[in-house]
Structure formats: C-alpha cells, structure tokens
Amino acid sequence: MKHCSFTACSPRATPATCPRVAATLNNVGVWLSDLGDVEKGLQHTEEAQQAYRRLATSQPETYLPDLAATLANQAVRLSEVGRWATARTAAEESVAAFRSLAEANPAYEADLALALNNLGVRLAEIGDATPALEMTQQSLTIRRRHHADNPLVAEPALAATLTNLGNRLSALARHREALVPTAEAVVLYRRLADRNPDAFEPLLSTALTGLAVRLARTDREAEAVTAAEESVALRRRLVGREASAFEPGLAAARTTFGARLAAVARAEDAIAATQEAVAIHRRLAAANPTGFRPALAMSLLNLSADLNDAGRLPEALTAAAESVEIRRALADETPRRFTADLARGLWRLATTRASTADAAELRTARSELVEALALYQRLSGEHPSIHADDLTGVQLALDDVERQIAAPDSR
C-alpha cells in the first residue's frame, strides 16, 4: 500500500489538517479491533476515513490511496460489529477508488486485488453470492499474474484469494469446483508454513478445515477426516502457545472434525470433539456475542446431530432448540445473512423431534418444517440453484412427518 509523506503536526492539529493524525487514527482502529474492542476500533477508523476524505477532496493525487485503504479497513470494522450492508458500501467505494488508481498506475493493482477480495467477503456476508464470486475471480486474475512475476512475494496473497474462491463457489453449491482452489491453497500454505511456521501455520490450519469440508461435500469422507485431524493438531499446538489468539480457530477446527467423525460412524469421538467446540464457542460468545453467536449456533447444531446419532434424543433436542433460538435472533437482526441458517436449524430440529415418534413432538416438527419450507421458498426466489436441494429435502421430511401423524397408531 502506498502512503503519502507526512509533515510534522502542530500540537493543535486535527485529522482534517494533519495527515499524520489521520494515519494514526487508522492504525489505532486496527489495533483496538485486534484487541477485541471493535466498537472503539470502528470509531477511530471512521474518524480517519472522514479526515482522508476531506484531504482527498483537495489533493486527490496524494490522498486518494489513503482514503481507499481506510475505506477497506472501515468495511472490515463495520462487519465486525454486524453492520454488513454499510460494510459493503464502504468496500465498494474502496474498490472504485483503487480501480481508478490502477488504471492510471499499475503499481496499484495489488491494492485493487486486495480491495476486490475484501468486497467479495462483504457481499457474501449479506447473501449476494454471485457478485461475491465475481469480485473474487477478478482478484484472483490479478494475483495469478503477480504470482507468475514474483512467486515468493505474491504467494500468500494468491493462497488467500484461492481460499476465498473456494468459499464463494461452495456458497453457490458448486462443490466440485470449490475443491480445486481449496486444495491449491493448502499446497501453497503448506509450503509457506515450512518456511515460516509462526506466520503461516494458522492459515494452513484454516485451509485444511476448508479442505475437509470440500472433500466431504464431494463424498471423500476418509480424506476429509485426515484433513480435519491435521487442522486440529495444528490448532492445539498454536493454542498451547497463545490461547486467546487461537482458541476460536481450535473451536472451528473441532466442529469440523466432529462433523467428519460423525460421517464415518465414530459417534462418541464426534460428540467429544463437538462438545469441546461448544464449550469454547459459548465462552467466546459470552464475551463477544456479535462475533461468536453464529459459531455457537453451528456447533450446537452439530452436537445435536451427533447426540441424535448416538440415540441421546433429549440432549439432542436441547442442543438443537438452543441453536434455533440463537439463529432466529440472528435472522431477525440480519435476515439476508442468517435466514438460510435459521431454515437449516429448523429442519434439523424438526428431524430430531420426529425421531421421537411422539405425537405432540410430531405436530411441533410439522410446524417447524412448514416454517423452514417457507423460508427456503423465499430464498429460492433469489438463488434457485443454491437452495434447490434444501427445498427438496425439507419437503420430503415434511411429507414423512405428515405420514407419521396420519398413521393409525400415532399417539
């Protein structure tokens, strides 16, 4: 990222008149966010953005790059506090600024690639899956070109974009296509971690977790278990070094590992793995609800499935009901981001209820499936290909519950 040359500030300087103060505000915003104070981090970043906007109005050739970079940071900070629509707007403006800069000077192409990657993530957060993929593909085109010119320097950025591309393709249910960039990212991160373990082992672990999910969705379960197990081993070692920084990653890795163990019928091992993930996510969500309630809901739902597979139905129902309660609150706050999660949670909860064969539970399950079906029908109007299988699955589950309710021996 290019930065302007700062002149000395007077003691009475303000961000609007002193670029050094604006730069400091931006940096402090990042540091506060990294320390967990995301609201204050956002406040500092917004002040820096306002200052750079005024500076860029009078001297665009000097300060437009700083404004664009600060807008990108602001988008991340806004996302951290759950203001996803506003985050998208900031990310879009950052891309527009860097695109104009890169057209005039190719030296800004790396900044444009980073901004495009950031916009792809922000679009995905609000459910705009197809535009998110397009932004990520544009970023990848630039980063592949840079990697061909200078592999050592450009490899980390290429690996990050490949990981995001896998996520974007998976969100569109293009699972076999998603496996290709995800596997390539693992290869790159493994090479980077060999050279610099402290910097790249956390990213390798995350990439391995993604690979496990992609392998599972293409019916390669044994390989998925291997990838998930390696991810957990890496994360546990990192937690031993610095628990506060790496516990969220361990919880995510254990959640994925538990799901993969359940898929190969290792029920008790799956329950143990997922219970640890729930415990970590519950502690993290108590301290930071915005950041970790979605993860807690997911790990609870996975725990419910594992308990159900083991025949522990009352515990499975309790975990699933808590997950749905969290997801309903999230969907009320941000419908575009969490409605699909709520629908899936209702489906899982209803399926668990139906397995009890109790008449009252069956009627409740029917209501939950009707609600899930309505949610998926609404979502399918926006993205038919993504939710086609979900619609079919919920309808089949609803038909089965209706048959059970209508059966003569239904109590």
C-alpha positions in Angstrom: 0.0 0.0 0.0 1.4 3.4 -0.9 1.3 6.2 1.7 2.0 9.9 1.5 4.9 11.6 3.1 3.7 13.2 6.4 4.8 16.6 7.6 5.2 17.4 11.3 1.9 18.1 13.2 1.4 21.0 15.5 0.1 20.2 19.0 -3.3 21.6 17.9 -3.5 19.7 14.7 -6.7 17.9 13.7 -7.1 14.9 11.4 -8.5 17.2 8.7 -5.4 19.3 8.7 -2.7 16.8 9.6 -2.3 13.5 7.7 -0.2 12.1 10.4 -3.1 12.2 12.9 -5.4 10.6 10.3 -2.9 7.7 9.7 -2.5 7.2 13.5 -6.3 7.0 13.9 -6.5 4.4 11.2 -3.7 2.3 12.8 -5.2 2.6 16.3 -8.6 1.4 14.8 -6.9 -1.7 13.6 -5.1 -2.3 16.9 -8.2 -1.8 19.0 -10.1 -4.3 16.9 -7.3 -6.8 17.1 -7.5 -6.4 20.9 -11.3 -7.1 20.8 -12.6 -3.6 21.3 -14.3 -3.5 17.9 -16.7 -0.6 18.6 -13.8 1.8 19.5 -11.8 0.4 16.7 -14.6 1.3 14.3 -14.9 4.8 15.8 -11.2 5.5 15.2 -11.3 4.1 11.7 -14.4 6.2 10.8 -12.6 9.4 12.0 -9.6 8.5 9.9 -11.9 7.9 6.8 -13.6 11.3 7.3 -10.3 13.1 7.6 -8.8 11.4 4.5 -12.0 12.2 2.5 -11.5 15.9 3.2 -7.8 15.6 2.3 -8.5 13.7 -0.9 -11.1 16.3 -2.0 -8.4 19.0 -2.1 -5.4 16.7 -3.0 -6.7 13.5 -4.7 -3.4 12.6 -6.3 -1.8 12.5 -2.8 -4.5 11.2 -0.5 -6.9 9.1 -2.6 -4.8 5.9 -1.9 -5.1 6.5 1.8 -8.8 7.1 1.6 -9.3 3.9 -0.4 -7.2 1.9 2.1 -9.1 3.4 5.1 -12.4 2.6 3.5 -11.3 -1.0 3.1 -10.4 -1.1 6.8 -13.7 0.6 7.7 -15.6 -2.2 5.8 -13.8 -4.8 8.0 -14.6 -2.9 11.2 -18.2 -2.4 10.2 -18.5 -6.1 9.5 -17.1 -6.9 12.9 -20.0 -5.0 14.6 -22.6 -6.6 12.4 -23.3 -3.6 10.1 -22.9 -5.7 6.9 -24.8 -3.6 4.5 -22.8 -0.5 5.4 -19.6 -2.5 5.2 -20.5 -3.5 1.6 -20.9 0.2 0.7 -17.5 1.1 2.1 -15.9 -1.9 0.4 -17.5 -0.9 -3.0 -16.1 2.7 -2.7 -12.7 1.3 -1.9 -12.8 -0.9 -5.0 -13.9 2.0 -7.2 -11.1 4.2 -5.9 -8.4 1.6 -6.3 -9.7 0.7 -9.8 -9.3 4.3 -10.9 -5.8 4.4 -9.4 -4.8 1.1 -11.0 -6.0 2.2 -14.4 -3.7 5.3 -14.2 -0.8 3.4 -12.5 -0.5 -0.4 -12.5 1.5 -0.2 -9.2 -1.9 -0.1 -7.5 -3.1 -3.4 -8.9 -2.1 -5.3 -5.7 -4.2 -2.9 -3.7 -7.1 -3.4 -6.1 -6.8 -7.1 -5.8 -7.0 -6.8 -2.0 -10.0 -4.5 -2.2 -11.8 -6.8 -4.6 -11.2 -9.8 -2.2 -12.5 -7.7 0.6 -15.6 -6.7 -1.3 -16.2 -10.4 -2.2 -16.2 -11.3 1.5 -18.5 -8.4 2.3 -21.0 -9.3 -0.4 -21.0 -12.9 0.8 -21.9 -11.8 4.3 -25.2 -10.3 3.1 -26.0 -13.2 0.8 -25.0 -11.7 -2.6 -23.3 -15.0 -3.6 -23.0 -14.4 -7.4 -21.5 -10.9 -7.2 -19.2 -12.1 -4.4 -17.8 -14.8 -6.7 -17.3 -12.3 -9.5 -15.3 -10.0 -7.3 -13.1 -12.9 -6.0 -12.5 -14.1 -9.5 -11.3 -10.6 -10.5 -9.0 -10.5 -7.6 -7.6 -14.0 -8.5 -6.9 -12.9 -12.1 -4.6 -10.1 -10.8 -3.0 -12.2 -8.1 -2.1 -15.1 -10.5 -0.4 -12.6 -12.8 1.6 -11.2 -9.9 2.5 -14.7 -8.7 3.8 -15.5 -12.1 6.1 -12.5 -12.0 7.2 -12.8 -8.4 6.2 -16.1 -6.7 7.9 -15.6 -3.3 6.3 -12.2 -2.7 2.8 -12.9 -4.2 2.3 -16.4 -2.9 0.5 -15.5 0.4 -2.0 -13.2 -1.4 -2.7 -15.9 -4.0 -3.3 -18.5 -1.3 -5.7 -16.2 0.5 -7.7 -15.5 -2.7 -7.8 -19.2 -3.6 -9.3 -19.9 -0.2 -11.9 -17.3 -0.7 -12.7 -18.5 -4.1 -13.4 -22.0 -2.7 -15.8 -20.4 -0.2 -17.6 -18.4 -2.9 -18.0 -21.5 -5.1 -19.2 -23.6 -2.2 -21.8 -20.9 -1.3 -23.2 -21.4 -4.8 -23.4 -25.2 -4.3 -20.6 -25.7 -6.9 -18.8 -28.1 -4.5 -16.6 -30.0 -7.0 -15.3 -26.7 -8.5 -14.8 -25.4 -5.0 -12.4 -28.3 -4.1 -9.9 -27.3 -6.8 -8.9 -23.8 -5.5 -9.2 -25.0 -1.8 -6.7 -27.9 -2.5 -4.3 -25.5 -4.3 -4.5 -23.1 -1.3 -3.5 -25.9 1.0 -0.5 -26.7 -1.1 0.6 -23.1 -1.1 0.1 -22.6 2.7 2.0 -25.8 3.4 4.9 -24.5 1.5 4.7 -21.2 3.2 4.4 -22.8 6.7 7.5 -24.8 6.0 9.4 -21.6 5.5 7.7 -19.5 8.2 5.7 -21.6 10.7 4.7 -18.7 13.1 3.2 -16.7 10.3 1.5 -19.4 8.2 0.6 -22.4 10.4 -2.7 -20.7 11.5 -3.6 -20.1 7.8 -2.6 -23.7 6.9 -4.9 -25.0 9.7 -7.8 -22.8 8.4 -7.2 -24.0 4.8 -7.2 -27.7 6.0 -10.5 -27.1 7.7 -11.9 -25.8 4.4 -10.4 -28.7 2.5 -12.1 -31.1 4.9 -15.5 -29.5 4.2 -14.9 -29.6 0.4 -13.8 -33.2 0.5 -16.9 -34.2 2.5 -19.2 -32.4 0.1 -17.7 -34.4 -2.8 -18.1 -37.8 -0.9 -14.4 -38.2 0.0 -15.1 -38.7 3.7 -11.9 -40.6 4.7 -9.7 -37.9 3.2 -11.9 -35.3 4.9 -11.2 -36.9 8.3 -7.5 -36.8 7.7 -7.5 -33.1 6.7 -9.7 -32.1 9.7 -7.5 -34.1 12.1 -4.4 -32.3 10.9 -6.1 -29.0 11.3 -7.0 -29.8 14.9 -3.4 -30.9 15.7 -2.0 -27.6 14.3 -4.6 -25.5 16.2 -3.9 -27.3 19.5 -0.2 -26.6 19.2 -1.0 -22.9 18.5 -3.4 -22.7 21.5 -0.6 -24.0 23.7 1.5 -21.1 22.6 -1.2 -18.3 22.8 -4.7 -19.4 23.9 -6.6 -16.2 23.5 -5.4 -15.7 19.9 -6.0 -19.3 18.7 -9.0 -20.7 20.7 -11.6 -19.5 18.1 -9.7 -21.4 15.4 -9.4 -24.5 17.6 -13.2 -24.5 18.2 -13.9 -24.2 14.4 -11.4 -27.0 13.7 -13.0 -29.2 16.4 -16.5 -28.5 15.0 -15.4 -29.6 11.5 -13.6 -32.6 12.9 -16.6 -33.7 14.9 -18.8 -33.5 11.7 -16.3 -35.6 9.8 -16.0 -38.2 12.5 -19.8 -38.5 12.7 -19.9 -39.1 8.9 -17.7 -42.1 9.3 -19.7 -43.5 12.2 -17.3 -42.6 15.0 -20.2 -41.3 17.2 -18.6 -41.0 20.6 -15.4 -39.4 19.2 -17.6 -37.0 17.3 -19.6 -36.0 20.4 -16.4 -35.3 22.4 -15.0 -33.2 19.6 -18.2 -31.1 19.2 -18.7 -30.7 22.9 -15.3 -29.1 23.2 -16.2 -26.8 20.3 -19.5 -25.8 22.0 -17.7 -25.1 25.3 -15.2 -22.8 23.6 -17.8 -21.0 21.5 -20.1 -20.5 24.5 -17.3 -18.8 26.4 -16.3 -16.7 23.4 -19.9 -15.7 22.6 -20.4 -14.6 26.2 -17.6 -12.1 25.8 -18.4 -11.1 22.1 -21.9 -12.0 21.1 -21.7 -10.4 17.6 -18.6 -12.2 16.7 -19.4 -15.7 18.1 -23.1 -16.3 18.3 -23.2 -17.7 14.7 -20.4 -20.1 15.5 -22.0 -21.2 18.8 -25.3 -21.9 16.9 -23.5 -24.0 14.3 -21.5 -26.1 16.9 -24.7 -26.7 18.9 -26.5 -27.9 15.8 -23.6 -30.3 15.0 -23.6 -31.5 18.6 -27.4 -32.2 18.3 -26.8 -34.3 15.2 -24.0 -36.3 16.9 -26.1 -36.9 20.0 -29.1 -37.9 17.9 -26.9 -40.4 16.0 -25.9 -41.9 19.4 -29.5 -42.2 20.5 -29.3 -39.5 23.1 -32.5 -37.7 21.9 -33.4 -35.5 24.9 -29.9 -34.0 24.8 -30.0 -33.7 21.0 -33.3 -31.8 21.2 -32.0 -29.4 23.8 -28.9 -28.5 21.7 -30.9 -28.1 18.5 -33.5 -25.9 20.2 -30.8 -23.6 21.6 -29.2 -23.4 18.2 -32.5 -22.4 16.6 -33.2 -19.8 19.3 -29.8 -18.2 18.5 -30.3 -18.3 14.8 -33.8 -16.9 15.0 -32.4 -13.9 16.8 -29.7 -13.5 14.3 -32.1 -13.8 11.4 -34.3 -11.1 12.9 -31.3 -8.8 13.1 -29.8 -9.6 9.7 -32.3 -11.6 7.5 -30.2 -11.8 4.3 -27.2 -13.2 6.2 -28.9 -15.7 8.6 -32.3 -16.7 7.1 -30.7 -19.7 5.4 -29.1 -20.8 8.7 -32.4 -20.5 10.5 -34.1 -22.6 7.9 -31.4 -25.3 8.2 -31.7 -25.2 12.0 -35.4 -25.6 11.9 -35.1 -28.6 9.6 -32.5 -30.2 11.9 -34.6 -29.6 15.0 -37.8 -30.9 13.3 -36.0 -34.0 12.1 -34.7 -34.7 15.7 -38.2 -34.2 17.1 -39.7 -36.6 14.5 -37.4 -39.3 15.5 -39.0 -39.5 19.0 -42.3 -40.7 17.3 -44.2 -38.8 20.0 -47.5 -37.3 18.7 -47.0 -33.9 20.3 -43.4 -33.7 19.1 -44.5 -34.7 15.6 -47.0 -31.8 15.4 -44.3 -29.4 16.6 -42.0 -30.8 14.0 -44.6 -30.3 11.3 -44.9 -26.6 12.2 -41.1 -26.2 12.2 -40.8 -27.9 8.8 -43.6 -25.7 7.3 -41.7 -22.6 8.5 -38.4 -24.0 7.1 -40.1 -24.7 3.8 -41.5 -21.2 3.6 -38.0 -19.7 4.3 -36.4 -21.8 1.6 -39.0 -20.9 -0.9 -38.4 -17.3 -0.3 -34.6 -17.8 -0.6 -35.0 -19.8 -3.8 -36.7 -16.8 -5.4 -33.3 -15.1 -5.2 -30.9 -18.0 -5.7 -32.8 -21.1 -7.1 -29.7 -23.2 -7.7 -28.3 -22.8 -4.2 -31.4 -24.0 -2.3 -33.0 -26.5 -4.7 -31.7 -29.5 -2.7 -32.7 -27.9 0.6 -36.3 -27.4 -0.7 -36.5 -31.0 -1.8 -35.1 -32.3 1.5 -37.4 -30.2 3.6 -40.4 -31.2 1.6 -39.5 -34.9 1.9 -39.1 -34.5 5.6 -42.5 -32.8 5.9 -44.2 -35.5 3.8 -42.7 -38.1 6.2 -43.9 -36.3 9.3 -47.4 -35.9 7.8 -47.5 -39.7 7.1 -46.4 -40.4 10.7 -49.1 -38.1 12.1 -51.8 -39.7 9.9 -50.7 -43.3 10.8 -53.5 -45.1 12.8 -51.1 -46.0 15.6 -49.9 -42.4 16.0 -50.4 -41.4 19.6 
